Amino acid sequence: MKTGIIILVTFFSAMIVTAQSVQTGLAGLSNYRYAGKATIGELINGRYENVRVTGSSDFFFWKNNQLVLTKKGQQEIKSRNELMVELDFLRNGQKEQKKFRILNNRFHKNQVIAHRGAWKKLATTENSLAALAQAVKLGCAGSEFDVHYTKDDSLIINHDAHFNGKAIEDFRYAELAVDLLSNGEVLPTLRAYLLSGMNQYGTQLIVEIKPTDKGPERAASRARKTVELVHELGAQAWVSYISFDYSILLEVKKMDPAAHVQFLSGNKSPDELLKDGITGLDYHLSVFQKNENWIKQAKMNKMMLNVWTVNDEKNLRYFLAHQFPMITTNEPELLFELIKASPSASQ
Ligand code: MG
């Protein structure tokens, strides 16, 4: 009888551990950027034991539950821009191994976020690899793009829910990709887009996860797949996530509590967002013009603050005057001109 109870207790404990590890999402670091301090960050999203640095111990060590760069590591990261570290650990009692890319923080410090890349002046296609490359070339602090989910669970880059008349969620990637973008590129996958963006260290990648009308499970699934891919490629240092669907952002945070997320819909105050652990807002320009106190509230709480989509000079000047750290625009060239002409309006 006693043995039976012990077996049962062991069985249920194992179930709880398994459930915990499913619920806690992915192993991650609290930070992925070197900004002059040797200590990079701690492991988050689980209970960790026996953490060991393997393979790159010349450059990193583990101390007081933190990943730390050696002196040599600090020199190397400045010359190479990025270093890979591999960690071995027990997480929630299970053995895991994970590689992380740590970047020298050389991201541009201007306010310019290119909306769907920088495509307009170049007369190329929005959300194309060429538009991303142009945003990088201009030196934009960030380049935004839109992620949809195909019938066969491929993540692809496109703004609308349709591509050349086909509903993206009702077709497989191969069926969609028979049509090229209007600039002749192949319909980009999120994988190709991230890999392209990770070839440089100045422009951050702003990933918009589009909502779906196919129910909450499909929405959660596209959020999970997106975060999994970002982790698989080691793109965490480049990426922040935005969405109109609040549940998608909550799912992203469940997968990776250190992820930078910004809500787009404009119907929650900064304080309401913070209560849910959403640390950024990226609202339509009219929302901020109606609720100027939200700008103050967001800044006081050191939240990520962004505005969309500001294209005319008058409104660009308004958001520069309000010292917005990020301004999303179809006119990145114009915004750069305005910043140059009145540097006091910029940060
Ligand atoms: Mg978008």
Boltz pocket constraint, residues with backbone or C-beta under 6 A from the ligand:
constraints:
  - pocket:
      binder: B
      contacts: [[A, 116], [A, 144], [A, 145], [A, 146], [A, 208]]
      max_distance: 6.0
